[in-house]
Amino acid sequence: MVQKCFTLIILLSCCSGCFFRQSLAHDYAQALDLSFQYFEAQRSGPLPSNQRATWRADSGLEDGKDQGIDLVGGYYDAGDNVKFQFPMAYTITTLAWGVIEYRSQLDQLGQLQYALDAVKWGTDYFIKAHPEPNVLWAEVGDGPTDHACWMRPEDMTTPRTAYKIDASNPGSEVAAETAAAMAAASVVFKDSDPDYSSTLVTHATQLFNFADRFRANYDVSMPVVKDFYGSVNGYNDELLWAAMWLLAATSDPYYQNYVVQNAVALGGLAGTGSIQFSWDSKYSGVHVLASKILMDGTSGLNTDAFKAYQTQAESAMCSALGMSATPMKRTSGGLFHVQDWNNLHDVTGASFLIAAYGDYLTRYSQTLTCSGQIVQPSELLALAQQQVDYILGTNPKSFSYMVGYGTSFPQFTHHRGASIVSIKTDSAFVACDAGYEEWFQNPKPNPNVLAGAVVGGPDQNDDYTDERDNVQGGESATYNSGPIVGVLARLAGSSLSSSSSSSGNELSESVMHTNDSTSTYAQQNQQIRGETDEYDLKLDIHQELVSRWRRGKARFFKVLCTVTNRNEHAVEKLILTSDGLKGPVIGLHRLRGRKNSFTLPEKLKALQAGESFNFTYVSVKAMKADISVKQALLV
């Protein structure tokens, strides 16, 4: 191992005293409207007359016929023509949750009916797919054969085989998630359509009992799904998740006792310290829902148990804020980075939980404490907004990852229907192989705009390739959009009076960015101990104002810093120094006797090549601090 030791000073802020500027304003109402249009574009079955994705037509009209059951309807999950129940159910659960939390905003924005239609399109199908208490049809269409063809859904000739779970071949994940979706939707329709709500509760109760009594991994009973939506986390989280939603739907103490008595056995308290919320992982959703129960005073004799759940939620929120020993990873542009494949799915899920938790804190006059420092609810809302803003174009590429939003957005989304000429424009049949030859490989942009679709997004370096074969980052999915609907409603309605939200001014003022706050600094021809070669030391430091508040006449500003190692080697023994870091600094270790010098957190021995870490500081001025490198060791 070759060690290159630097002792040098590098100024990391070339405009000390440069003021943070207000971020570009986004039209959240437009983005919200586009999101509902995307759900309409993903519909399967006979389309209604008010369909806004006019390039789509009826499809899948004989789904389930070979098995003797009507499975017409529902949603195609992504860029193919298969109906996968597990992610579809998660999509509806998150959509319903967004409606529950931000119904008044949706109503005042003129979007409530679209939201109700989107939820009901899913639950109407779920009712069909659940014909008996212990039977659930969990997939329509065959993944491998569907992916072997590039066809419009209106032209499908691939097998529409339907697959089910039952008592002989159970699947707890998909049964419990569908129970959660129907329970959450029952809350949505409780006042406007009580009979329909009651029907949904009946199905949800039966499905939960089925999932809990016949415990098994659904991808074992249905191996056909393993390569597409295999269960990595198992079914324990879905059981707790479904019980939480049935508690919300019924107020039956049985479900509260269930989540309390099974908290340890089902892994509800074994959190990782960061947000886990996706079609496959529901623990963080459980933690946030449990926290709400604790805050609203309905935990009864189970207060201690719900406090344990809330501890998990708090750890996740602090991690997202970068105020913990295990901060969520971010790109240098500030985007959460959870995984390389469809990362924005995780980002939208996390953003919704962060926004909802912040609003719960506001509603119940609670605060969050991270590393001994009080965090205002507005800081959580600011963080959720920052992530959504990145998706909408406030990012290093100034590129919107929502199709149809802004002036620069994906033109080559990996999507069969959008990439082939509309059947209403040209009714000529597009065959399996011809679709690949004539349309998938076509160098022109998609002929149909998949308005509102949120694609998988950029990689860990904030890079994105707008090509049709970019399945990893260029394919959209309904479960990307399910959670973002609630956040967009919250942001679009932030200036509307609502008992569950803080003022719009508080939110808009708490998020500011500076376009020049990220810089790469290279030092040439440095003296390196024991070496004669020349090396560059490249570090990115991104400073972002995430919150501001007043106490009396004093003003305080909280800044999130992301440090990224752009070298080909790891960096050890990093020492940062700044005269500007006089307030609380979270995420760095202050050297004893050297109040202006800081090292990496104790648990972070080295900063690997390409790796980032976050720290925050509080200042009494809305200015970036001058931060410099005192020492760095390349390993």
Wavefront OBJ file of the C-alpha trace (Angstrom):
o trace
v 0.000 0.000 0.000
v 1.422 3.352 -1.042
v 0.697 6.208 1.306
v 0.838 9.792 0.120
v 0.738 12.262 2.978
v -0.239 15.893 2.409
v 0.146 18.797 4.743
v -1.464 21.663 2.935
v -4.031 24.383 3.030
v -6.833 24.380 0.466
v -9.530 27.012 0.647
v -12.844 25.317 0.020
v -14.891 28.439 -0.402
v -13.748 30.802 -3.096
v -16.336 33.402 -2.139
v -16.260 33.688 1.646
v -19.121 35.974 2.569
v -21.046 34.937 -0.524
v -24.740 34.955 0.444
v -26.985 31.960 -0.175
v -29.490 32.635 -2.921
v -33.092 31.457 -3.073
v -33.450 28.201 -5.026
v -35.271 28.173 -8.323
v -39.001 28.138 -7.722
v -40.806 25.025 -8.891
v -44.413 24.678 -9.942
v -45.380 21.884 -7.575
v -49.017 22.109 -8.621
v -48.057 21.365 -12.214
v -45.833 18.481 -11.136
v -48.706 17.113 -9.050
v -51.105 17.292 -11.981
v -48.579 15.559 -14.236
v -48.159 12.798 -11.650
v -51.834 11.902 -11.849
v -51.633 11.954 -15.640
v -48.869 9.368 -15.376
v -51.115 7.028 -13.420
v -53.699 7.357 -16.164
v -51.058 6.387 -18.729
v -50.293 3.225 -16.725
v -53.879 2.001 -16.641
v -54.772 -1.447 -17.885
v -58.276 -2.383 -19.002
v -61.021 -0.305 -20.651
v -60.153 3.374 -20.360
v -62.717 6.001 -19.324
v -63.809 8.860 -21.545
v -62.018 11.439 -19.388
v -58.646 9.734 -19.872
v -56.009 12.464 -20.241
v -53.238 10.261 -21.615
v -55.046 10.275 -24.943
v -52.397 8.267 -26.774
v -53.376 5.209 -24.730
v -56.259 2.858 -25.590
v -57.976 -0.181 -24.058
v -55.716 -3.132 -23.265
v -55.612 -6.373 -21.315
v -59.334 -6.912 -21.821
v -59.105 -10.678 -21.421
v -56.801 -10.793 -18.410
v -57.695 -13.775 -16.240
v -59.925 -15.363 -18.867
v -57.782 -18.498 -19.199
v -58.032 -19.022 -15.437
v -61.761 -18.353 -15.371
v -61.601 -15.094 -13.446
v -61.992 -11.428 -14.353
v -58.633 -9.733 -13.766
v -59.199 -6.806 -16.093
v -57.929 -3.479 -14.782
v -55.178 -2.352 -12.466
v -51.873 -0.775 -13.418
v -48.845 -1.789 -15.428
v -46.033 -1.281 -12.976
v -43.287 0.261 -15.111
v -42.160 0.160 -18.735
v -43.487 -3.307 -19.506
v -46.968 -4.816 -19.721
v -47.028 -7.089 -16.667
v -49.250 -6.466 -13.656
v -47.225 -7.224 -10.516
v -49.420 -7.130 -7.421
v -46.727 -6.521 -4.794
v -45.392 -3.181 -6.095
v -48.871 -2.194 -7.302
v -50.239 -2.593 -3.784
v -47.393 -0.531 -2.297
v -48.141 2.171 -4.852
v -51.770 2.355 -3.760
v -50.842 2.336 -0.064
v -48.543 5.324 -0.509
v -51.036 7.125 -2.747
v -53.749 6.629 -0.143
v -51.476 7.807 2.655
v -50.767 10.973 0.702
v -54.492 11.605 0.304
v -55.090 11.017 4.010
v -52.404 13.487 5.065
v -52.935 16.167 2.427
v -56.565 15.842 1.415
v -57.359 19.508 2.019
v -54.429 20.621 -0.129
v -55.441 18.255 -2.918
v -58.993 19.552 -2.742
v -58.022 23.218 -2.867
v -55.622 22.512 -5.732
v -58.393 20.845 -7.732
v -56.591 17.495 -7.668
v -58.587 15.515 -5.112
v -60.837 13.753 -7.612
v -57.820 12.700 -9.671
v -56.262 11.325 -6.500
v -59.403 9.400 -5.564
v -59.663 8.023 -9.094
v -56.035 6.874 -8.990
v -56.534 5.053 -5.696
v -59.842 3.490 -6.719
v -58.466 2.268 -10.049
v -56.127 0.141 -7.991
v -58.522 -1.016 -5.293
v -61.264 -1.933 -7.775
v -58.764 -4.315 -9.309
v -57.665 -5.637 -5.917
v -61.257 -6.578 -5.129
v -61.338 -8.644 -8.322
v -57.982 -10.222 -7.516
v -59.216 -11.340 -4.080
v -62.212 -13.581 -4.828
v -61.870 -15.731 -1.689
v -60.497 -15.055 1.812
v -57.344 -17.110 1.220
v -56.824 -16.482 -2.494
v -55.042 -13.546 -4.122
v -54.076 -13.307 -7.773
v -50.610 -11.777 -7.563
v -49.428 -11.449 -11.166
v -50.910 -11.201 -14.639
v -48.552 -11.656 -17.553
v -45.286 -13.512 -17.792
v -42.169 -11.473 -17.098
v -39.616 -13.274 -19.293
v -41.836 -13.507 -22.377
v -43.119 -9.976 -21.928
v -39.582 -8.613 -21.707
v -38.602 -10.571 -24.812
v -40.998 -8.393 -26.827
v -41.306 -4.658 -27.372
v -45.038 -4.143 -27.882
v -47.715 -1.627 -27.075
v -50.086 -2.899 -24.390
v -52.881 -2.503 -26.944
v -51.105 -5.020 -29.239
v -50.009 -7.625 -26.684
v -49.694 -11.177 -27.965
v -47.499 -12.386 -25.113
v -49.036 -14.843 -22.617
v -51.341 -13.276 -20.052
v -50.919 -16.098 -17.592
v -52.231 -15.290 -14.126
v -50.568 -16.510 -10.937
v -52.130 -16.767 -7.499
v -51.292 -17.490 -3.886
v -53.574 -19.542 -1.658
v -53.467 -21.622 1.511
v -51.456 -24.327 -0.253
v -49.020 -21.839 -1.785
v -49.166 -18.756 0.443
v -47.349 -15.459 0.121
v -47.386 -13.227 3.156
v -45.629 -10.206 1.624
v -48.079 -9.592 -1.187
v -51.157 -10.539 0.863
v -50.187 -8.210 3.709
v -49.247 -5.339 1.398
v -52.568 -5.639 -0.401
v -54.267 -5.632 3.004
v -52.388 -2.427 3.854
v -53.432 -0.821 0.573
v -57.097 -1.659 1.015
v -57.090 -0.575 4.654
v -55.442 2.752 3.811
v -57.852 3.267 0.925
v -60.773 2.537 3.237
v -59.725 5.551 5.302
v -59.649 7.649 2.125
v -63.240 6.701 1.213
v -64.654 6.467 4.738
v -66.648 9.696 4.529
v -67.240 10.051 0.796
v -68.227 6.425 0.102
v -68.785 4.517 3.371
v -70.136 1.382 1.686
v -67.064 1.078 -0.520
v -64.869 1.790 2.490
v -66.539 -1.021 4.416
v -65.972 -3.415 1.508
v -62.289 -2.532 1.495
v -62.013 -3.158 5.240
v -63.541 -6.611 4.794
v -61.005 -7.519 2.120
v -58.136 -6.023 4.120
v -59.078 -7.994 7.232
v -59.301 -11.269 5.321
v -56.010 -10.672 3.548
v -54.214 -9.825 6.777
v -55.507 -12.986 8.437
v -54.420 -14.973 5.381
v -50.943 -13.423 5.433
v -50.481 -13.926 9.167
v -51.908 -17.429 9.467
v -50.184 -18.903 6.411
v -46.743 -17.360 6.684
v -44.496 -17.906 3.681
v -42.409 -15.921 1.210
v -44.466 -15.220 -1.864
v -41.555 -15.579 -4.274
v -41.079 -19.149 -3.045
v -44.698 -20.012 -3.759
v -44.535 -17.968 -6.986
v -40.969 -18.375 -8.310
v -41.974 -16.648 -11.561
v -41.759 -13.309 -9.740
v -38.331 -13.799 -8.159
v -36.295 -12.167 -10.936
v -38.565 -9.128 -11.007
v -39.954 -8.406 -7.561
v -38.424 -11.027 -5.338
v -38.769 -10.435 -1.622
v -35.385 -9.522 -0.163
v -36.586 -8.347 3.252
v -39.148 -11.069 3.860
v -42.690 -10.576 5.124
v -42.254 -9.440 8.734
v -42.337 -5.760 7.838
v -45.472 -6.167 5.728
v -47.283 -7.877 8.616
v -46.566 -4.947 10.941
v -47.344 -2.468 8.160
v -50.718 -4.055 7.392
v -51.608 -4.195 11.082
v -50.822 -0.486 11.399
v -53.145 0.372 8.546
v -55.917 -1.869 9.838
v -55.590 -0.078 13.160
v -56.033 3.225 11.323
v -59.025 1.853 9.431
v -60.844 0.115 12.282
v -59.485 1.414 15.630
v -59.653 -2.226 16.721
v -57.287 -2.685 19.714
v -56.384 -6.118 18.350
v -54.147 -4.484 15.761
v -52.483 -2.177 18.267
v -51.728 -5.157 20.463
v -50.422 -6.998 17.412
v -47.808 -4.360 16.567
v -46.821 -4.110 20.229
v -46.587 -7.810 20.983
v -44.792 -8.587 17.719
v -42.475 -5.571 17.666
v -39.368 -7.605 18.458
v -40.346 -10.916 16.877
v -41.125 -9.271 13.534
v -38.055 -7.029 13.543
v -39.878 -3.778 14.110
v -37.236 -2.451 16.493
v -34.159 -3.714 14.671
v -33.687 -0.654 12.512
v -30.561 0.212 10.582
v -30.646 3.838 11.648
v -31.618 5.058 8.198
v -34.829 5.249 6.195
v -35.957 1.967 4.651
v -39.110 2.564 2.654
v -39.804 0.923 -0.679
v -42.029 -1.685 -2.279
v -39.900 -4.296 -0.484
v -39.260 -2.613 2.873
v -41.889 -1.022 5.103
v -40.181 -0.737 8.481
v -39.649 3.022 8.311
v -43.281 3.469 7.347
v -44.260 1.455 10.421
v -42.038 3.643 12.598
v -43.570 6.873 11.319
v -47.142 5.610 11.723
v -46.338 4.409 15.240
v -44.849 7.802 16.070
v -48.075 9.485 15.013
v -50.041 7.224 17.356
v -47.714 8.183 20.195
v -47.964 11.888 19.386
v -51.748 11.962 19.077
v -52.158 10.268 22.446
v -53.919 7.098 21.307
v -51.210 4.639 22.358
v -53.038 3.960 25.637
v -51.233 1.503 27.883
v -48.723 0.790 25.128
v -46.897 4.113 25.332
v -43.508 2.567 26.075
v -43.777 0.214 23.114
v -44.666 3.047 20.767
v -41.807 5.122 22.156
v -39.504 2.304 21.095
v -40.923 2.524 17.582
v -40.510 6.304 17.620
v -36.859 5.928 18.582
v -36.377 4.102 15.292
v -38.160 6.876 13.400
v -36.039 9.534 15.073
v -32.826 7.700 14.197
v -33.908 7.537 10.569
v -34.798 11.232 10.460
v -31.493 12.225 12.033
v -29.682 10.045 9.514
v -31.508 11.735 6.653
v -30.589 15.136 8.063
v -26.943 14.101 8.243
v -27.005 14.516 12.010
v -26.083 11.015 13.102
v -23.112 8.693 13.115
v -24.624 6.910 10.104
v -25.856 9.656 7.773
v -27.700 8.710 4.618
v -25.378 8.751 1.649
v -25.765 11.598 -0.799
v -24.404 12.460 -4.178
v -22.293 15.586 -4.429
v -25.407 17.269 -5.811
v -27.276 16.489 -2.593
v -29.496 13.579 -3.684
v -29.986 10.640 -1.349
v -28.203 7.636 -2.819
v -29.541 4.293 -1.611
v -28.865 2.043 -4.593
v -27.793 2.206 -8.202
v -30.981 0.695 -9.636
v -33.975 3.053 -9.696
v -32.624 5.166 -6.871
v -35.406 7.749 -7.135
v -37.848 5.113 -5.912
v -36.067 5.224 -2.557
v -35.760 9.007 -2.703
v -39.478 9.636 -3.196
v -40.350 7.189 -0.426
v -37.913 8.792 1.998
v -39.065 12.289 1.063
v -42.677 11.469 1.851
v -41.831 10.008 5.262
v -39.668 13.020 6.086
v -42.401 15.476 5.104
v -45.112 13.560 6.953
v -43.012 13.208 10.098
v -42.227 16.913 10.046
v -45.922 17.710 9.786
v -46.745 15.350 12.655
v -44.211 17.203 14.804
v -45.850 20.506 13.899
v -49.400 19.228 14.388
v -48.706 17.842 17.847
v -46.221 20.541 18.938
v -43.327 18.114 19.132
v -39.642 18.487 18.298
v -36.873 16.173 17.165
v -33.476 15.946 18.844
v -30.450 14.764 16.879
v -27.062 14.403 18.568
v -28.249 16.624 21.391
v -29.470 19.383 19.095
v -33.118 20.343 18.666
v -34.333 20.111 15.090
v -37.294 22.194 14.012
v -40.060 20.516 11.964
v -39.386 23.006 9.187
v -35.949 21.458 8.738
v -37.521 18.122 7.842
v -39.913 19.784 5.433
v -36.978 21.664 3.945
v -35.091 18.426 3.415
v -38.053 16.778 1.687
v -38.395 19.834 -0.526
v -34.703 19.768 -1.406
v -34.975 16.159 -2.569
v -38.077 16.886 -4.652
v -36.435 19.984 -6.092
v -33.517 17.849 -7.211
v -35.924 15.546 -9.038
v -37.608 18.533 -10.684
v -34.378 20.048 -11.952
v -32.452 21.738 -9.157
v -29.446 19.504 -9.685
v -25.980 19.671 -11.279
v -27.429 18.922 -14.726
v -30.409 21.284 -14.421
v -32.367 18.290 -15.704
v -35.847 17.263 -14.602
v -36.281 13.571 -13.867
v -40.054 13.959 -14.183
v -41.096 13.554 -17.804
v -42.922 16.591 -19.147
v -41.855 18.914 -16.348
v -39.513 21.790 -17.120
v -37.624 22.426 -20.338
v -35.159 19.549 -20.090
v -36.444 16.078 -19.194
v -36.067 12.449 -20.403
v -36.956 11.978 -24.060
v -36.068 8.284 -24.313
v -37.834 6.793 -21.297
v -37.612 2.993 -21.244
v -41.331 2.407 -21.784
v -43.020 0.264 -24.411
v -46.207 2.245 -24.818
v -44.549 5.653 -24.871
v -41.803 4.644 -27.303
v -44.112 3.189 -30.000
v -46.433 5.329 -32.086
v -49.899 5.538 -30.549
v -52.378 3.000 -31.860
v -54.743 5.944 -32.326
v -52.245 7.521 -34.718
v -51.242 4.352 -36.530
v -53.354 1.261 -35.923
v -50.994 -1.053 -37.815
v -50.046 -3.987 -35.609
v -46.545 -3.757 -34.103
v -45.221 -7.275 -33.605
v -42.857 -8.537 -30.916
v -39.549 -8.352 -32.809
v -40.617 -5.450 -35.000
v -41.092 -3.357 -31.899
v -37.448 -3.796 -30.988
v -36.207 -3.201 -34.516
v -38.410 -0.254 -35.443
v -39.031 1.460 -32.128
v -36.688 0.391 -29.340
v -33.682 1.054 -31.572
v -35.210 4.176 -33.095
v -32.833 7.136 -32.554
v -35.723 9.594 -32.313
v -37.309 10.595 -28.984
v -40.382 8.730 -27.798
v -43.405 9.732 -29.904
v -45.636 9.859 -26.817
v -44.809 11.989 -23.789
v -45.187 9.877 -20.646
v -46.192 12.965 -18.693
v -45.497 12.840 -14.962
v -43.334 9.722 -15.010
v -40.445 9.782 -12.535
v -37.566 7.781 -13.983
v -34.985 5.832 -12.010
v -32.694 8.841 -11.997
v -28.984 9.612 -11.926
v -26.158 7.520 -10.537
v -24.063 8.232 -7.458
v -22.072 10.790 -9.449
v -25.190 12.725 -10.505
v -24.729 11.426 -14.063
v -27.602 10.332 -16.276
v -27.781 8.870 -19.759
v -30.994 9.604 -21.625
v -31.108 6.451 -23.726
v -33.893 3.930 -24.175
v -31.706 1.017 -23.098
v -30.906 2.680 -19.771
v -33.137 0.359 -17.775
v -31.370 1.138 -14.518
v -31.994 4.871 -14.545
v -34.312 5.573 -17.460
v -37.327 3.420 -16.621
v -40.202 4.938 -14.693
v -42.423 3.062 -12.246
v -45.711 3.686 -10.484
v -44.046 3.130 -7.118
v -41.689 6.030 -7.853
v -44.705 8.298 -8.178
v -46.929 6.944 -5.403
v -45.019 8.612 -2.544
v -44.123 11.836 -4.360
v -47.791 12.743 -4.816
v -48.150 13.476 -1.114
v -44.994 15.584 -0.980
v -46.022 17.580 -4.041
v -49.453 18.202 -2.544
v -47.789 19.395 0.652
v -45.444 21.734 -1.208
v -48.044 23.018 -3.663
v -50.457 23.676 -0.844
v -47.908 25.100 1.595
v -49.444 28.564 1.321
v -52.939 27.210 1.995
v -54.253 27.155 5.537
v -54.209 23.623 6.887
v -54.233 22.252 10.382
v -51.531 19.783 9.422
v -49.022 22.104 7.836
v -46.888 25.060 8.762
v -46.955 28.312 6.852
v -45.774 28.448 3.315
v -43.380 31.270 4.163
v -41.697 29.168 6.827
v -41.083 26.399 4.341
v -39.966 28.509 1.424
v -37.571 30.504 3.555
v -36.023 27.454 5.129
v -34.634 26.045 1.894
v -32.033 28.032 0.035
v -29.220 26.955 -2.229
v -26.328 28.608 -3.934
v -25.412 27.612 -7.454
v -21.707 28.023 -6.748
v -21.636 26.247 -3.399
v -20.121 23.087 -4.841
v -16.566 23.282 -6.085
v -13.757 20.877 -6.875
v -10.318 21.958 -5.780
v -7.157 20.394 -7.209
v -3.688 21.135 -5.885
v -0.856 20.541 -8.330
v 2.830 19.890 -7.516
v 2.407 19.433 -3.779
v 5.268 18.291 -1.605
v 4.513 14.686 -0.691
v 6.492 13.046 2.074
v 8.559 10.186 0.773
v 7.327 10.583 -2.801
v 8.508 12.502 -5.846
v 5.436 11.946 -8.014
v 2.847 14.616 -8.481
v -0.635 14.034 -7.161
v -3.855 15.981 -7.157
v -5.999 16.172 -4.062
v -9.596 16.577 -5.132
v -12.375 17.146 -2.653
v -15.884 18.434 -3.295
v -17.580 20.394 -0.573
v -21.212 21.316 -1.077
v -22.694 23.806 1.380
v -26.459 24.141 1.494
v -28.589 26.262 3.790
v -31.340 23.956 5.023
v -32.986 25.919 7.811
v -33.301 29.314 9.447
v -35.095 30.399 12.599
v -35.326 33.166 15.166
v -35.027 33.184 18.927
v -35.958 36.617 20.093
v -33.985 39.045 17.976
v -31.279 36.514 17.126
v -31.268 34.721 13.762
v -29.752 31.290 13.230
v -28.850 29.465 10.027
v -28.247 25.754 9.708
v -25.982 24.592 6.877
v -25.605 21.053 5.558
v -22.157 20.253 4.155
v -21.428 17.253 1.941
v -17.768 16.306 1.484
v -16.987 13.955 -1.420
v -13.653 12.296 -2.145
v -12.929 12.676 -5.878
v -9.523 10.989 -5.663
v -8.726 7.490 -6.848
v -7.499 6.645 -3.360
v -9.033 6.747 0.085
v -8.427 9.767 2.298
v -7.420 9.228 5.925
v -6.479 11.564 8.763
v -8.423 14.401 7.191
v -8.372 17.578 9.247
v -10.657 20.452 8.322
v -10.247 23.880 9.808
v -12.441 26.963 9.782
v -12.781 30.090 11.854
v -16.426 30.224 10.793
v -17.553 27.065 12.590
v -18.169 28.605 15.991
v -21.649 27.280 16.605
v -22.738 23.636 16.989
v -21.060 21.275 14.500
v -22.699 17.870 14.064
v -20.998 15.064 12.166
v -17.368 16.076 12.721
v -15.071 15.395 15.670
v -13.624 18.576 17.177
v -9.951 18.163 18.082
v -9.276 18.709 21.746
v -7.568 22.002 22.404
v -8.036 23.093 18.783
v -11.533 24.525 18.671
v -11.383 25.356 14.957
v -10.009 21.986 13.757
v -12.118 18.937 13.013
v -11.550 15.338 11.930
v -13.761 12.679 10.403
v -16.375 11.109 12.678
v -14.888 8.397 14.862
v -16.791 5.642 13.057
v -15.523 6.853 9.680
v -11.859 5.897 9.642
v -11.361 6.809 5.993
v -13.233 8.447 3.162
v -13.135 5.969 0.294
v -12.783 6.994 -3.336
v -16.109 8.446 -4.469
v -17.569 8.312 -0.960
v -19.300 11.235 0.744
v -20.129 12.205 4.293
v -22.253 14.982 5.735
v -21.912 17.390 8.607
v -23.927 20.384 9.697
v -23.124 23.631 11.420
v -25.170 26.484 12.815
v -24.218 30.075 12.125
v -25.598 33.470 13.029
v -24.942 34.701 9.479
v -26.412 33.519 6.168
v -22.960 33.073 4.710
v -20.841 30.112 3.790
v -18.005 29.387 6.169
v -14.418 29.422 4.920
v -13.376 25.782 5.296
v -9.872 24.571 4.549
v -7.983 21.286 4.619
v -5.213 21.230 7.210
v -4.113 17.660 6.575
v -5.025 14.685 4.397
v -3.474 11.273 3.885
v -4.091 9.484 0.577
v -3.946 5.724 1.051
l 1 2 3 4 5 6 7 8 9 10 11 12 13 14 15 16 17 18 19 20 21 22 23 24 25 26 27 28 29 30 31 32 33 34 35 36 37 38 39 40 41 42 43 44 45 46 47 48 49 50 51 52 53 54 55 56 57 58 59 60 61 62 63 64 65 66 67 68 69 70 71 72 73 74 75 76 77 78 79 80 81 82 83 84 85 86 87 88 89 90 91 92 93 94 95 96 97 98 99 100 101 102 103 104 105 106 107 108 109 110 111 112 113 114 115 116 117 118 119 120 121 122 123 124 125 126 127 128 129 130 131 132 133 134 135 136 137 138 139 140 141 142 143 144 145 146 147 148 149 150 151 152 153 154 155 156 157 158 159 160 161 162 163 164 165 166 167 168 169 170 171 172 173 174 175 176 177 178 179 180 181 182 183 184 185 186 187 188 189 190 191 192 193 194 195 196 197 198 199 200 201 202 203 204 205 206 207 208 209 210 211 212 213 214 215 216 217 218 219 220 221 222 223 224 225 226 227 228 229 230 231 232 233 234 235 236 237 238 239 240 241 242 243 244 245 246 247 248 249 250 251 252 253 254 255 256 257 258 259 260 261 262 263 264 265 266 267 268 269 270 271 272 273 274 275 276 277 278 279 280 281 282 283 284 285 286 287 288 289 290 291 292 293 294 295 296 297 298 299 300 301 302 303 304 305 306 307 308 309 310 311 312 313 314 315 316 317 318 319 320 321 322 323 324 325 326 327 328 329 330 331 332 333 334 335 336 337 338 339 340 341 342 343 344 345 346 347 348 349 350 351 352 353 354 355 356 357 358 359 360 361 362 363 364 365 366 367 368 369 370 371 372 373 374 375 376 377 378 379 380 381 382 383 384 385 386 387 388 389 390 391 392 393 394 395 396 397 398 399 400 401 402 403 404 405 406 407 408 409 410 411 412 413 414 415 416 417 418 419 420 421 422 423 424 425 426 427 428 429 430 431 432 433 434 435 436 437 438 439 440 441 442 443 444 445 446 447 448 449 450 451 452 453 454 455 456 457 458 459 460 461 462 463 464 465 466 467 468 469 470 471 472 473 474 475 476 477 478 479 480 481 482 483 484 485 486 487 488 489 490 491 492 493 494 495 496 497 498 499 500 501 502 503 504 505 506 507 508 509 510 511 512 513 514 515 516 517 518 519 520 521 522 523 524 525 526 527 528 529 530 531 532 533 534 535 536 537 538 539 540 541 542 543 544 545 546 547 548 549 550 551 552 553 554 555 556 557 558 559 560 561 562 563 564 565 566 567 568 569 570 571 572 573 574 575 576 577 578 579 580 581 582 583 584 585 586 587 588 589 590 591 592 593 594 595 596 597 598 599 600 601 602 603 604 605 606 607 608 609 610 611 612 613 614 615 616 617 618 619 620 621 622 623 624 625 626 627 628 629 630 631 632 633 634 635
